[in-house]
Amino acid sequence: MGQAFRPSTLVPRSFVVDDVSHESGATQIKVRPANGTSACPLCGRRSERVHSRYQRCLADLPLAGQPVRLMVDARRFYCDAVSCHQRIFTERFDEGVLAPWARRTARLDDIVHHLGLALGGRPAAGFARRLMLPVSNDTLLRVVRKRVNGQHTPPPAVIGVDDWAWRRNQRYGTIICDLERRKTIALLPDREPATLEAWLADQPQIDIVARDRGGGYALAVAKALPKAIQVADRWHLLENASQAFLDAVRKSMRLIRVAIGAATISPDLLTAAERLQYEGYLRREEASASILSLAKEGISIKEIVRRTGLSRSLVRRVLRGQRSDVFRVRESSLEPYLSWLDAQWTAGTRNGTELWRQLKRQSPSGKIMMDCRAF
C-alpha cells in the first residue's frame, strides 16, 4: 500500500506546512520551522527560549503553473551564553534551505543563478517569466555577481590601466581591470605615475599591462614592473588610427571631390533648403580665402581677427588646415543614369513615363525613384 501524500514534501526540508491557499493567481503556503531550537550566529550555542515571532515572505519553486509564496512563521531567540554579546538573534536555517535575509529559497536561488549564467539578463528574465519565476534581469545578474564575488580568485596576471573622470575636465582617477576575468579590481584617486607605481609595486605577479599610449603610465609600469610586457590596448589603437584617418581625409576632402568631379554645383538644380546651405557655404569659403590671403601677406593673427571680425579660434583653425567645409547635396538615385538621360533627351525621347520604364529595366534592383530635377 502506497504512502499517503504529505504537503510538507512540497516545501524545503526543515519546514512543516500549516495551511495552503490560492490568492491573486499564486499559491500561498503557510509554514513553520520543524526544529524547536536555533543556533546563535555569534557564539554557536543553541537556544530554545523564544523572544518573539515574525513573518517572512519567500519565493519558492512554482507549483502547477503558478508562483508559490512561502509565509514562514519565523522566530527570534534569546542567547543564554554569558560571554556572548548577542542577546537576541533571529532564527537561522541550513544554508541549503534558506540564507539569512534571503527572499528566495536556496533551491529557487540555484535555478536563478544557472539561468543567469546560461542566458544572461534579459533573455533569462523572459524565460523565467514563462517558468513562473518572479525575477527581473537585474536580479539575475546580481545573483551571478554575488556568487562570483564570493569565490576566491587568484591575483591578476593581465591587467588594463586607463584614466576615468571623477568630474569631467576637472578631476581624474585611474581604473585598473583584470582583463582575464573582465572585472574592475582597483580605483586609484588620481592618474599620477607615482600612485600607479606604488600600487603595482605590491603586485609582482603581473606579467602583461595593457594601457593607453600616454607616457605617464608607461613610466610607472617600467619602474614598478620592469619585466612586465606593455601593450597598447585595442580600443586606443583603433581610436587613434580612426582619428588620424579622418583628419587626413578631412584635410584632403576638397581635392578628392575635385578629382572625382563632384565639386561642380549647379544652383539651378538645388532645392530651396539646399540653396540656403550653399549660400552659407560660399560665405564661409570667402571668409577662409580672405584669412589665407592676409596670412600670406605676413599679417599676424591678432590683426587678421581685427580686420575680419572673426574669432581667434576660427582664424587658427583655417590657418592650420583644420577647417574643411565641403558642400554636399543629397544624392539622387538617378546619378548613375544622368548621362544616359541626357542622351535620350537630346535624341527626342521626352516622355517621362517611357524614360522611367526604361530606367526600371536597367536598374539592378528593378526599383528607381523619379527625380523631376533631371528633366
WOLIN-V967971 format. One record per residue. SS is DSSP state (h for helix, s for strand, l for the rest). PSI is psi in whole degrees, 0 to 359 (* if undefined). D_FIRST is the distance of its C-alpha to the first C-alpha in Angstrom with 2 decimals. Layout:
ss/psi/d_first
SS/PSI/D_FIRST
SS/PSI/D_FIRST
This chain:
ss/psi/d_first
l/131/0.00
l/159/3.81
l/151/6.67
l/146/9.20
l/133/12.34
l/127/15.26
h/335/18.82
h/343/20.10
h/345/18.60
h/344/21.21
l/165/24.15
l/157/25.72
l/161/24.70
l/5/26.59
s/150/26.17
s/133/24.24
s/130/24.07
s/325/25.93
s/151/26.57
s/133/26.41
s/164/29.23
s/120/31.03
s/130/34.78
l/45/37.41
l/18/35.13
s/154/33.18
s/123/29.93
s/122/30.77
s/122/28.29
s/125/29.52
s/163/28.34
s/154/29.58
s/143/29.71
l/332/27.15
l/147/29.90
l/353/32.45
l/169/35.25
s/151/37.03
s/140/39.65
l/132/43.23
l/344/44.20
l/311/47.66
l/343/47.26
l/358/43.54
l/138/43.17
s/143/39.98
s/148/40.51
l/1/38.52
l/116/41.40
s/130/40.79
s/311/43.94
s/178/42.71
s/154/40.07
s/165/40.32
s/139/38.24
s/131/37.73
s/118/36.91
s/145/35.19
s/138/34.43
s/180/31.05
s/144/29.42
s/156/29.31
s/120/26.29
l/42/26.10
l/15/29.79
s/143/30.99
s/152/32.44
s/134/30.69
s/128/32.59
s/122/31.29
s/101/33.20
s/127/33.09
s/81/34.27
s/165/36.21
s/157/38.37
s/141/41.74
s/156/42.25
s/141/45.28
l/119/46.21
l/0/47.47
l/129/49.11
l/321/52.85
l/357/54.01
l/136/51.81
l/350/53.57
l/102/50.37
l/322/50.13
s/136/47.43
s/154/44.87
s/156/42.05
l/136/38.47
l/144/37.66
l/168/34.39
l/150/33.49
l/328/35.41
l/359/32.30
l/303/31.14
l/126/34.32
l/154/37.99
l/140/40.63
l/9/42.23
l/152/39.83
l/6/38.96
s/148/36.16
l/161/33.11
h/322/33.47
h/327/31.04
h/322/32.96
h/325/36.21
h/318/35.27
h/318/34.80
h/318/38.09
h/315/39.82
h/326/38.76
h/317/39.73
h/321/43.12
h/321/43.68
h/320/42.79
h/344/44.51
l/205/46.88
l/280/47.59
h/316/47.98
h/320/45.96
h/324/42.99
h/319/43.39
h/320/43.33
h/324/40.20
h/325/38.53
h/323/39.27
h/334/37.45
l/4/34.40
l/38/34.75
l/112/35.87
l/78/38.76
l/147/41.19
l/172/44.84
h/325/46.84
h/321/48.54
h/318/45.26
h/312/44.09
h/324/47.36
h/319/47.39
h/319/44.00
h/313/45.23
h/321/48.51
h/317/46.91
h/325/44.81
h/317/47.78
h/333/50.09
h/345/47.73
l/152/47.92
l/127/50.81
l/139/53.38
l/162/56.27
l/149/59.86
l/144/61.28
l/335/63.36
s/116/64.33
s/159/65.42
s/139/67.14
s/132/69.85
s/167/71.28
s/158/72.77
s/160/71.24
s/119/72.73
s/316/72.15
s/120/74.61
l/134/76.13
l/8/79.75
l/307/79.86
s/132/77.42
s/151/75.41
s/188/72.97
s/132/71.39
s/136/67.82
s/126/66.27
s/145/63.19
s/108/61.05
l/337/61.40
l/327/58.66
l/358/56.02
l/56/57.81
s/137/57.84
s/130/60.61
s/343/61.18
s/145/64.42
s/116/66.79
s/149/70.31
l/340/72.62
l/184/75.44
l/32/76.41
l/142/79.05
h/326/79.11
h/323/79.30
h/315/76.00
h/322/74.16
h/319/75.90
h/323/74.71
h/318/71.08
h/334/71.31
h/335/72.88
l/7/69.54
l/66/67.69
l/347/69.27
l/352/66.26
l/130/67.08
l/327/68.30
s/135/68.81
s/119/70.06
s/130/70.16
s/175/72.69
l/183/75.14
l/9/78.66
l/155/80.26
h/338/82.16
h/311/80.85
h/324/77.32
h/319/78.75
h/320/81.05
h/318/78.29
h/319/76.02
h/325/78.96
h/317/79.82
h/322/76.33
l/78/74.75
l/337/77.60
l/353/75.35
l/148/72.91
s/128/73.21
s/131/74.21
s/148/73.35
s/127/74.13
l/156/70.92
h/321/70.36
h/314/70.57
h/324/74.03
h/312/75.29
h/321/74.27
h/314/75.55
h/320/78.90
h/319/79.33
h/318/78.49
h/318/80.92
h/319/83.69
h/316/83.20
h/322/83.27
h/318/86.38
h/318/88.15
h/321/87.31
h/320/88.27
h/333/91.66
h/8/92.33
h/324/90.91
h/315/94.36
h/325/95.62
h/316/92.45
h/325/92.84
h/321/96.53
h/324/95.74
l/2/93.24
l/24/95.53
l/11/93.33
l/350/95.86
l/121/97.94
l/130/97.03
l/108/98.54
h/334/98.59
h/337/99.03
h/2/95.54
l/147/93.82
l/173/91.95
h/318/93.11
h/319/90.44
h/327/91.17
h/321/94.89
h/317/94.41
h/322/92.41
h/321/95.11
h/320/97.87
h/322/96.04
h/318/95.63
h/322/99.41
h/318/100.18
h/323/97.99
h/320/99.63
h/320/103.06
h/318/102.12
h/320/100.82
h/320/103.98
h/322/106.22
h/316/104.38
h/322/104.76
h/320/108.42
h/323/109.20
h/326/107.41
h/333/109.51
l/359/112.61
l/16/111.48
l/140/110.64
l/164/108.17
h/320/104.77
h/319/105.94
h/323/108.88
h/319/106.74
h/320/104.43
h/321/107.51
h/319/109.04
h/337/105.98
l/10/104.15
l/164/100.87
l/157/98.47
h/321/98.89
h/322/95.36
h/317/95.99
h/319/99.28
h/318/97.61
h/321/94.86
h/316/97.47
h/331/99.60
l/358/96.62
l/21/95.49
l/359/92.23
l/106/92.89
l/88/92.25
l/114/92.37
l/129/91.64
l/128/91.64
l/131/89.00
l/161/88.67
l/125/85.52
l/142/85.35
l/154/85.36
l/351/83.53
l/356/86.99
h/314/88.31
h/345/87.91
h/9/89.67
h/319/92.61
h/321/95.13
h/319/94.04
h/319/94.28
h/319/97.78
h/319/98.87
h/321/97.53
h/318/99.14
h/327/102.43
l/352/102.24
l/0/102.07
l/100/98.36
l/21/97.81
l/112/95.08
h/321/92.14
h/319/89.56
h/319/90.79
h/321/90.81
h/320/87.24
h/319/86.11
h/321/87.79
h/323/86.30
h/323/82.83
h/329/83.24
h/333/84.45
l/134/81.65
l/323/78.86
l/349/76.14
l/6/77.93
l/136/77.97
l/141/80.98
l/136/82.16
l/141/85.73
l/115/87.92
h/337/90.99
h/346/92.86
h/346/93.21
l/*/95.60
